[in-house]
Structure formats: structure tokens, C-alpha cells
Amino acid sequence: MRNVDIKKYKVLENVQLSSKPTLETFNESDKKLKKELEKIREELGDFQDTLYAHGKYSVLICLQGMDTAGKDSLIREIFKDFNARGVVVHSFKVPTELERKHDYLWRHYIALPAKGKFGVFNRTHYENVLVTRVHPEYIMGEHIPGILSVDDIDDAFWAKRFEQINNFEKHIAENGTLIYKFYLHLSKEEQRQRLLRRLDLKEKNWKFSPGDLKERKLWDTYQECYEDAINKTSKKHAPWYVVPADNKKGARVIVASILLQELKKYKDIKEPELDDEIKANLEMYKNQLESE
């Protein structure tokens, strides 16, 4: 089973997204990559059972990427062997009226995984420094004191928001949440091809929105915002990984392998031992059941 080189993807210093590859196939066929993923996700499923029994940590996986980057299918394929009770996926859309009546991190905080569980954020709290930075007018819907117009949303505002996000992640990490953040790095040409497939295939038409084309025109701006967000918030306790996403099966192997390798470093995560009294009477309990 492949152990990917984590250092290739982990953000340990400032990165330039334009210099990062968007394609990784490991020179393997899609069929072989699919087989590799099956082995890795089986081990991840076993780890989740142990995490649940241990009950002292939770795991938060954050997925970000441009439209069509493959977030939904990656979630479906990587967590296929998990016990359904052990993983919860949240796909964050436009904030509701209730969510706007709270601070922007509130809806993410209440969605955090409980101890013993995996939580997956499909689009995350980083939308609040990505889409809102590209479209600062959205901030006005948050009714923040002192923000009277878009002109008030300056560099200091974004610096403060990055600080708040870093503090949020530091707080939950110190209380037992293991955080892994993945940016699915898609090329503009591959996005074009995937959007065309949505139009060409009738069963995929429902995924297409004219708004996808409007956002695509802002590609370079989004790349700048992603790069800035990643560089300002990749921390030891909450690292970012830039994952080539032009080949979906390759991206899934990378994400799953990184998760398995990183989680296995926590040697204290193991199934609890039975107390001495129960352990001493195991044979008696077995005899009781066999004699029924």
C-alpha cells in the first residue's frame, strides 16, 4: 500500500499556488489507484472504530477547492468503509437568516464532530475569507458593528478575521480535535472540461449553474485569496495540504494516505482495556451464554 510523501503536499512555508502541480497519477492506471484507495480506506475505517472506542479525540477534515474540484466524490469514496455513526458530513451553503444572526464562526462551531467521531466540512469556515473577500458586499449581510459600507472592509478587517480563524482552530485543537485541511488544487482547463461534461451529460445537468461561469471569470482573484488564506492559516496544529486535483482518483489516494499516516502517529489512540473484574470473569460470562 502506498505511503505518499506528505512533505510534497503539506504547507510548511509560504506557497505559490501557480508553482504547485495540479495533476498526480503516480504513473498508475485509474483501476490500480482505485484498488489502492480501497485498501487505505479500509484501514481508515478500522482506525475510526478505535477512535470511537477511545473517545478522547475527534477528527475534523476541511475540504476547499474551486467548483468541480471533486469534493463530493472524494467524500463519498474515502469514507465508504466508515461506520455510519462515526462520520458526519456538513456541506455549508449560503448562511441562513438564523446563521446571520450569529457571528460567522457559530454555524461551524456547532457542527464540530463529537469526541470519537470524524467530521467533514465540505466547504468550510474559510468561505468567510474566500468568497466574501472576492465579493466583500456579502459581508454587509453579517451586520457587523462599525462596518457601514464596503469601504470599511479593509486589509485590517481581513487580518483580524484570519486571527479569529487561527484562534478558533487553536482552541478546538487544544481540546482534542485533530484538524486536517485540504485544498483540492484544480487547473482552470480541467475545470472547463468538467463544466462542459456537466452540460454534455443529461444526468449531470442539474449540477450546472450559470453562476459557475460568472465565478470562473474571477479565477485569478480566487487563486490569490486561496493562496493568502493558506499561507496565513497553515499551522502545526491545523496544517493545510495542497492536493493536485486534476485526476480525481489520484487526489483521493493522496488525501486518504495523508490522513492514515498522520492519524497513526497518535499512539495513545487505542481501544480501552476491560477493567480487572470483567477481565477475570470473561470465561464465566462465556459459559453462561453457551449454557443457554
C-alpha contacts under 8 A as a table, 3 or more apart, distances in Angstrom:
res1	aa1	res2	aa2	distance
1	M	36	E	6.38
1	M	39	K	7.12
1	M	40	I	7.37
2	R	36	E	7.24
2	R	257	S	7.43
3	N	257	S	6.12
3	N	258	I	7.85
3	N	261	Q	7.44
4	V	254	I	6.44
4	V	257	S	6.31
4	V	258	I	6.94
5	D	8	K	5.75
5	D	9	Y	7.65
6	I	9	Y	5.57
6	I	10	K	5.98
6	I	258	I	6.29
7	K	10	K	5.22
7	K	11	V	7.89
9	Y	241	Y	4.98
9	Y	242	V	5.11
9	Y	243	V	6.14
10	K	239	P	6.93
10	K	240	W	5.98
10	K	241	Y	4.34
10	K	242	V	6.55
11	V	14	N	7.08
11	V	15	V	6.98
11	V	230	I	7.93
11	V	231	N	7.73
11	V	234	S	6.42
11	V	239	P	6.69
11	V	240	W	5.54
11	V	241	Y	5.79
11	V	242	V	7.15
12	L	234	S	7.45
13	E	231	N	7.29
14	N	231	N	5.21
15	V	227	E	7.09
15	V	231	N	6.63
16	Q	19	S	5.57
16	Q	20	K	6.86
16	Q	227	E	6.70
17	L	20	K	5.13
17	L	223	Q	7.36
17	L	227	E	6.26
18	S	21	P	7.98
20	K	242	V	7.93
20	K	244	P	7.94
21	P	24	E	7.67
21	P	185	H	7.86
21	P	244	P	5.95
22	T	185	H	5.54
22	T	186	L	5.53
22	T	187	S	5.93
22	T	243	V	7.38
22	T	244	P	3.98
22	T	245	A	5.64
22	T	246	D	5.63
23	L	244	P	4.94
23	L	245	A	6.08
23	L	246	D	4.97
23	L	247	N	5.93
24	E	27	N	7.99
24	E	244	P	5.95
24	E	245	A	7.59
24	E	246	D	7.51
24	E	247	N	6.47
24	E	250	G	5.71
24	E	251	A	7.21
25	T	28	E	5.79
25	T	29	S	7.54
25	T	33	L	7.98
25	T	247	N	6.68
25	T	249	K	7.77
25	T	250	G	5.12
26	F	250	G	7.35
28	E	32	K	6.21
28	E	33	L	6.50
29	S	32	K	5.28
29	S	33	L	6.32
30	D	33	L	5.08
30	D	34	K	6.09
30	D	249	K	6.45
30	D	250	G	7.98
31	K	34	K	5.16
31	K	35	K	6.43
32	K	35	K	5.05
32	K	36	E	6.26
33	L	36	E	5.00
33	L	37	L	6.23
33	L	249	K	6.13
33	L	250	G	6.57
33	L	253	V	6.92
34	K	37	L	5.16
34	K	38	E	6.35
34	K	249	K	6.50
35	K	38	E	5.11
35	K	39	K	6.67
36	E	39	K	5.39
36	E	40	I	6.44
36	E	253	V	7.03
37	L	40	I	5.09
37	L	41	R	5.96
37	L	78	I	7.34
37	L	252	R	7.09
37	L	253	V	5.38
37	L	256	A	7.23
38	E	41	R	5.39
38	E	42	E	6.22
39	K	42	E	5.29
39	K	43	E	6.63
40	I	43	E	5.28
40	I	44	L	6.30
40	I	253	V	7.87
40	I	256	A	6.50
40	I	257	S	6.52
40	I	260	L	7.33
41	R	44	L	4.78
41	R	45	G	6.04
41	R	78	I	5.74
41	R	79	F	6.65
41	R	80	K	7.40
41	R	81	D	6.33
41	R	256	A	6.69
42	E	45	G	5.06
42	E	46	D	6.41
42	E	81	D	5.84
42	E	82	F	8.00
43	E	46	D	5.05
43	E	47	F	6.20
43	E	260	L	7.51
44	L	47	F	4.96
44	L	48	Q	6.18
44	L	81	D	7.88
44	L	82	F	7.58
44	L	256	A	7.88
44	L	259	L	7.99
44	L	260	L	6.08
45	G	48	Q	5.10
45	G	49	D	6.55
45	G	79	F	7.46
45	G	81	D	5.38
45	G	82	F	4.60
45	G	83	N	7.13
46	D	49	D	5.23
46	D	50	T	6.58
46	D	82	F	7.87
47	F	50	T	5.10
47	F	51	L	6.10
48	Q	51	L	4.87
48	Q	52	Y	6.08
48	Q	82	F	7.02
48	Q	83	N	7.91
48	Q	86	G	6.76
48	Q	116	G	7.63
48	Q	117	K	7.22
48	Q	118	F	7.54
49	D	52	Y	5.15
49	D	53	A	6.32
49	D	83	N	7.56
49	D	86	G	7.58
50	T	53	A	5.09
50	T	54	H	5.99
50	T	269	I	7.00
50	T	270	K	5.72
50	T	271	E	5.43
51	L	54	H	5.05
51	L	55	G	6.05
51	L	56	K	7.70
51	L	57	Y	6.97
51	L	58	S	7.69
51	L	116	G	5.04
51	L	117	K	7.09
51	L	269	I	6.27
51	L	270	K	7.03
51	L	271	E	7.66
52	Y	55	G	5.19
52	Y	86	G	7.03
52	Y	115	K	7.42
52	Y	116	G	3.81
52	Y	117	K	6.09
53	A	116	G	6.88
53	A	270	K	7.68
53	A	271	E	5.54
53	A	272	P	6.81
54	H	57	Y	7.75
54	H	116	G	6.75
54	H	269	I	6.14
54	H	270	K	5.85
54	H	271	E	5.33
54	H	272	P	6.01
55	G	58	S	7.87
55	G	115	K	5.39
55	G	116	G	4.43
56	K	115	K	5.60
56	K	116	G	6.38
56	K	176	G	6.65
57	Y	115	K	5.01
57	Y	116	G	5.69
57	Y	117	K	7.77
57	Y	176	G	4.77
57	Y	177	T	5.71
57	Y	178	L	7.03
58	S	113	P	6.07
58	S	114	A	6.05
58	S	115	K	4.45
58	S	116	G	5.17
58	S	117	K	5.19
58	S	118	F	5.96
58	S	119	G	7.73
58	S	176	G	6.27
58	S	177	T	4.73
58	S	178	L	6.13
59	V	113	P	6.98
59	V	116	G	7.94
59	V	117	K	6.43
59	V	118	F	4.67
59	V	119	G	6.09
59	V	177	T	5.48
59	V	178	L	4.66
59	V	179	I	6.08
59	V	180	Y	7.91
60	L	112	L	7.30
60	L	113	P	6.82
60	L	118	F	6.00
60	L	119	G	4.86
60	L	120	V	5.93
60	L	121	F	7.48
60	L	177	T	6.57
60	L	178	L	5.98
60	L	179	I	4.87
60	L	180	Y	6.34
61	I	118	F	7.56
61	I	119	G	6.19
61	I	120	V	4.78
61	I	121	F	6.20
61	I	179	I	6.08
61	I	180	Y	5.00
61	I	181	K	5.87
61	I	182	F	7.62
62	C	120	V	6.02
62	C	121	F	4.90
62	C	122	N	6.56
62	C	123	R	7.05
62	C	124	T	6.26
62	C	179	I	7.70
62	C	180	Y	6.25
62	C	181	K	4.55
62	C	182	F	6.03
63	L	71	K	6.70
63	L	120	V	7.54
63	L	121	F	6.13
63	L	122	N	5.30
63	L	123	R	5.71
63	L	124	T	6.95
63	L	181	K	6.16
63	L	182	F	5.08
63	L	183	Y	6.14
63	L	184	L	7.37
64	Q	71	K	7.54
64	Q	122	N	6.97
64	Q	123	R	5.29
64	Q	124	T	7.00
64	Q	126	Y	7.94
64	Q	181	K	7.89
64	Q	182	F	6.31
64	Q	183	Y	4.91
64	Q	184	L	6.26
65	G	69	A	5.64
65	G	71	K	7.50
65	G	123	R	7.85
65	G	183	Y	5.49
65	G	184	L	4.89
65	G	185	H	6.50
65	G	186	L	7.43
66	M	69	A	5.57
66	M	184	L	7.65
66	M	185	H	7.85
66	M	186	L	7.01
67	D	191	Q	7.47
67	D	212	D	7.30
68	T	71	K	7.66
68	T	191	Q	6.17
68	T	194	R	6.51
68	T	195	L	7.31
69	A	184	L	6.04
69	A	185	H	7.29
69	A	186	L	5.86
69	A	191	Q	7.33
69	A	245	A	6.31
69	A	246	D	7.68
70	G	73	S	5.62
70	G	74	L	6.04
70	G	184	L	7.68
70	G	245	A	7.39
70	G	248	K	6.55
71	K	74	L	5.14
71	K	75	I	6.29
71	K	122	N	6.80
71	K	184	L	7.72
72	D	75	I	5.30
72	D	76	R	6.34
72	D	122	N	7.52
73	S	76	R	4.97
73	S	77	E	6.11
74	L	77	E	5.29
74	L	78	I	5.96
74	L	248	K	7.56
74	L	251	A	7.96
74	L	252	R	5.79
75	I	78	I	5.50
75	I	79	F	6.04
76	R	79	F	5.93
76	R	80	K	6.05
77	E	80	K	5.46
77	E	252	R	7.63
78	I	81	D	7.72
78	I	252	R	6.77
78	I	256	A	6.39
79	F	82	F	5.41
79	F	87	V	7.91
82	F	86	G	6.64
82	F	87	V	7.02
83	N	86	G	5.35
83	N	87	V	7.25
84	A	87	V	6.06
85	R	88	V	7.69
85	R	117	K	7.91
86	G	116	G	7.27
86	G	117	K	4.84
86	G	118	F	6.06
87	V	117	K	5.71
87	V	118	F	4.55
87	V	119	G	5.65
87	V	120	V	7.47
88	V	113	P	7.15
88	V	117	K	7.69
88	V	118	F	6.39
88	V	119	G	4.92
88	V	120	V	6.26
89	V	119	G	5.84
89	V	120	V	4.64
89	V	121	F	6.10
89	V	122	N	7.09
90	H	111	A	7.27
90	H	119	G	7.61
90	H	120	V	6.14
90	H	121	F	5.06
90	H	122	N	5.96
91	S	121	F	6.08
91	S	122	N	4.61
91	S	123	R	6.21
91	S	124	T	7.91
92	F	95	P	7.81
92	F	121	F	7.39
92	F	122	N	6.55
92	F	123	R	5.83
92	F	124	T	6.54
95	P	98	L	7.94
95	P	99	E	5.61
95	P	100	R	6.20
96	T	99	E	5.06
96	T	100	R	6.23
97	E	100	R	5.21
97	E	101	K	6.65
98	L	101	K	5.28
98	L	102	H	7.20
99	E	102	H	5.46
99	E	103	D	7.67
99	E	104	Y	7.52
99	E	106	W	7.39
99	E	107	R	6.33
100	R	103	D	6.99
100	R	104	Y	7.18
100	R	141	G	7.13
100	R	142	E	5.59
101	K	142	E	7.40
102	H	106	W	6.14
103	D	106	W	5.57
103	D	142	E	7.59
104	Y	107	R	7.02
104	Y	125	H	7.83
104	Y	128	N	7.29
104	Y	142	E	7.61
105	L	108	H	5.35
105	L	109	Y	6.13
105	L	125	H	6.53
106	W	109	Y	5.11
106	W	110	I	6.37
107	R	110	I	5.50
107	R	111	A	6.41
108	H	111	A	5.12
108	H	112	L	6.51
108	H	124	T	7.49
108	H	125	H	6.43
109	Y	112	L	5.46
112	L	119	G	6.49
113	P	117	K	5.75
113	P	118	F	5.98
113	P	119	G	4.83
114	A	117	K	5.64
114	A	118	F	7.91
115	K	176	G	7.65
115	K	177	T	7.79
121	F	124	T	5.40
123	R	126	Y	7.42
123	R	127	E	6.76
124	T	127	E	5.86
125	H	128	N	5.79
125	H	129	V	8.00
125	H	165	I	7.88
126	Y	129	V	5.38
126	Y	130	L	6.20
126	Y	229	A	7.75
127	E	130	L	4.79
127	E	131	V	5.42
127	E	132	T	6.81
128	N	131	V	6.50
128	N	132	T	5.51
128	N	133	R	7.46
129	V	132	T	5.75
129	V	133	R	5.45
129	V	158	W	7.17
129	V	161	R	7.42
129	V	162	F	7.65
129	V	225	C	7.57
129	V	229	A	7.08
130	L	133	R	5.07
130	L	134	V	6.28
130	L	222	Y	6.98
130	L	225	C	5.83
130	L	226	Y	6.61
130	L	229	A	7.70
131	V	134	V	5.11
131	V	135	H	5.91
131	V	136	P	7.96
131	V	222	Y	7.77
132	T	135	H	4.77
132	T	136	P	4.90
132	T	137	E	7.33
132	T	138	Y	5.75
132	T	139	I	6.31
133	R	136	P	5.07
133	R	225	C	7.25
134	V	221	T	6.78
134	V	222	Y	6.74
134	V	225	C	7.63
135	H	138	Y	5.97
136	P	139	I	5.53
136	P	140	M	7.72
136	P	150	V	6.43
136	P	153	I	7.20
137	E	140	M	5.63
137	E	141	G	7.85
137	E	150	V	5.99
138	Y	141	G	5.72
138	Y	142	E	7.69
139	I	142	E	5.47
139	I	143	H	7.63
139	I	150	V	7.91
140	M	143	H	5.75
140	M	144	I	7.41
140	M	147	I	7.36
140	M	148	L	7.73
140	M	149	S	7.13
140	M	150	V	7.29
143	H	147	I	7.41
144	I	147	I	5.61
145	P	148	L	7.73
146	G	152	D	7.81
147	I	150	V	7.47
147	I	152	D	5.49
147	I	153	I	6.99
148	L	152	D	6.60
149	S	152	D	5.59
149	S	153	I	7.52
150	V	153	I	5.40
151	D	154	D	6.88
153	I	156	A	7.83
153	I	157	F	5.67
153	I	158	W	7.60
154	D	157	F	5.27
154	D	158	W	6.81
155	D	158	W	5.27
155	D	159	A	6.17
156	A	159	A	4.99
156	A	160	K	6.14
157	F	160	K	5.25
157	F	161	R	6.32
158	W	161	R	4.93
158	W	162	F	6.19
159	A	162	F	5.21
159	A	163	E	6.27
160	K	163	E	4.99
160	K	164	Q	6.22
161	R	164	Q	4.98
161	R	165	I	6.24
162	F	165	I	5.10
162	F	166	N	6.15
162	F	229	A	7.59
162	F	232	K	7.00
162	F	233	T	7.04
163	E	166	N	5.13
163	E	167	N	6.14
164	Q	167	N	5.06
164	Q	168	F	6.09
165	I	168	F	4.99
165	I	169	E	6.25
165	I	233	T	7.78
166	N	169	E	5.25
166	N	170	K	6.06
166	N	233	T	6.16
167	N	170	K	5.01
167	N	171	H	6.03
168	F	171	H	5.24
168	F	172	I	6.46
169	E	172	I	5.33
169	E	173	A	5.98
169	E	179	I	7.85
169	E	237	H	7.98
169	E	238	A	6.81
170	K	173	A	5.10
170	K	174	E	6.10
170	K	237	H	6.99
170	K	238	A	7.70
171	H	174	E	5.29
171	H	175	N	6.52
172	I	175	N	5.03
172	I	176	G	6.54
172	I	177	T	5.54
173	A	176	G	5.38
173	A	177	T	4.64
173	A	178	L	5.96
173	A	179	I	6.97
173	A	237	H	6.47
173	A	238	A	7.68
174	E	177	T	7.23
178	L	237	H	7.51
178	L	238	A	7.60
179	I	237	H	6.83
179	I	238	A	5.02
179	I	239	P	7.29
180	Y	238	A	5.94
180	Y	239	P	5.96
180	Y	240	W	6.65
180	Y	241	Y	7.84
180	Y	259	L	7.76
181	K	238	A	6.98
181	K	239	P	6.09
181	K	240	W	4.66
181	K	241	Y	6.16
182	F	240	W	5.68
182	F	241	Y	4.84
182	F	242	V	6.10
182	F	243	V	6.74
182	F	255	V	7.60
183	Y	240	W	7.12
183	Y	241	Y	6.14
183	Y	242	V	4.96
183	Y	243	V	5.99
184	L	242	V	6.33
184	L	243	V	5.02
184	L	244	P	6.15
184	L	245	A	5.27
184	L	251	A	7.69
185	H	242	V	6.26
185	H	243	V	5.54
185	H	244	P	4.92
185	H	245	A	5.14
185	H	246	D	7.56
186	L	190	E	6.73
186	L	191	Q	6.86
186	L	244	P	6.53
186	L	245	A	4.99
186	L	246	D	5.48
187	S	190	E	5.27
187	S	191	Q	6.35
187	S	245	A	7.91
187	S	246	D	6.62
188	K	191	Q	5.12
188	K	192	R	6.31
188	K	219	W	7.70
189	E	192	R	5.01
189	E	193	Q	6.40
190	E	193	Q	5.07
190	E	194	R	6.22
190	E	246	D	6.17
191	Q	194	R	5.08
191	Q	195	L	6.12
192	R	195	L	5.21
192	R	196	L	6.22
193	Q	196	L	5.07
193	Q	197	R	6.29
194	R	197	R	5.01
194	R	198	R	6.39
195	L	198	R	5.07
195	L	199	L	6.58
195	L	208	F	7.25
196	L	199	L	5.09
196	L	200	D	6.08
197	R	200	D	4.87
197	R	201	L	5.83
197	R	204	K	7.46
198	R	201	L	5.65
198	R	202	K	7.57
198	R	204	K	4.77
198	R	205	N	5.19
198	R	206	W	7.90
198	R	207	K	6.61
198	R	208	F	6.06
199	L	202	K	7.08
199	L	204	K	6.99
199	L	205	N	5.48
199	L	208	F	7.00
200	D	204	K	7.86
200	D	205	N	7.61
201	L	204	K	5.30
201	L	205	N	6.41
202	K	205	N	5.22
203	E	206	W	7.16
204	K	207	K	5.71
204	K	208	F	7.46
205	N	208	F	5.51
206	W	209	S	7.95
208	F	212	D	7.17
209	S	212	D	5.46
209	S	213	L	7.72
210	P	213	L	5.58
210	P	214	K	6.91
211	G	214	K	4.98
211	G	215	E	6.24
212	D	215	E	5.27
212	D	216	R	6.10
213	L	216	R	4.90
213	L	217	K	6.55
214	K	217	K	5.49
214	K	218	L	7.25
215	E	218	L	5.26
215	E	219	W	6.88
216	R	219	W	5.11
217	K	220	D	8.00
218	L	221	T	5.38
218	L	222	Y	6.29
219	W	222	Y	5.20
219	W	223	Q	6.24
220	D	223	Q	5.05
220	D	224	E	6.32
221	T	224	E	5.18
221	T	225	C	6.31
222	Y	225	C	5.04
222	Y	226	Y	6.04
223	Q	226	Y	5.11
223	Q	227	E	6.06
224	E	227	E	5.17
224	E	228	D	6.20
225	C	228	D	5.15
225	C	229	A	6.07
226	Y	229	A	5.13
226	Y	230	I	6.04
227	E	230	I	5.27
227	E	231	N	6.13
228	D	231	N	5.24
228	D	232	K	6.10
229	A	232	K	5.25
229	A	233	T	6.10
230	I	233	T	5.41
230	I	234	S	5.76
230	I	240	W	6.55
231	N	234	S	5.94
233	T	238	A	7.79
233	T	239	P	7.71
233	T	240	W	7.82
234	S	238	A	6.11
234	S	239	P	4.55
234	S	240	W	5.15
235	K	238	A	4.92
235	K	239	P	4.92
235	K	240	W	7.65
236	K	239	P	5.61
243	V	251	A	6.28
243	V	254	I	7.15
243	V	255	V	7.44
244	P	247	N	7.42
244	P	250	G	7.89
244	P	251	A	6.06
245	A	248	K	5.79
245	A	250	G	7.47
245	A	251	A	5.31
246	D	251	A	7.83
247	N	250	G	5.41
247	N	251	A	6.28
248	K	251	A	5.07
248	K	252	R	6.23
249	K	252	R	5.14
249	K	253	V	6.37
250	G	253	V	5.23
250	G	254	I	6.31
251	A	254	I	5.12
251	A	255	V	6.23
252	R	255	V	5.26
252	R	256	A	6.01
253	V	256	A	5.28
253	V	257	S	5.86
254	I	257	S	5.25
254	I	258	I	6.08
255	V	258	I	5.24
255	V	259	L	6.22
256	A	259	L	5.18
256	A	260	L	6.21
257	S	260	L	5.16
257	S	261	Q	6.07
258	I	261	Q	5.25
258	I	262	E	5.98
259	L	262	E	5.30
259	L	263	L	5.91
260	L	263	L	5.30
260	L	264	K	6.07
261	Q	264	K	5.37
261	Q	265	K	6.88
262	E	265	K	5.53
262	E	266	Y	7.84
263	L	266	Y	5.83
264	K	267	K	6.68
266	Y	269	I	5.80
267	K	270	K	7.28
274	L	278	I	6.32
274	L	279	K	5.90
275	D	278	I	5.67
275	D	279	K	6.19
276	D	279	K	5.03
276	D	280	A	5.98
277	E	280	A	5.20
277	E	281	N	6.44
278	I	281	N	5.21
278	I	282	L	6.18
279	K	282	L	5.42
280	A	283	E	7.71
281	N	284	M	5.18
281	N	285	Y	6.36
282	L	285	Y	5.19
282	L	286	K	6.20
283	E	286	K	5.02
283	E	287	N	6.16
284	M	287	N	5.08
284	M	288	Q	6.22
285	Y	288	Q	5.11
285	Y	289	L	6.45
286	K	289	L	5.30
286	K	290	E	6.18
287	N	290	E	5.05
287	N	291	S	6.00
288	Q	291	S	5.36
288	Q	292	E	6.66
289	L	292	E	5.55
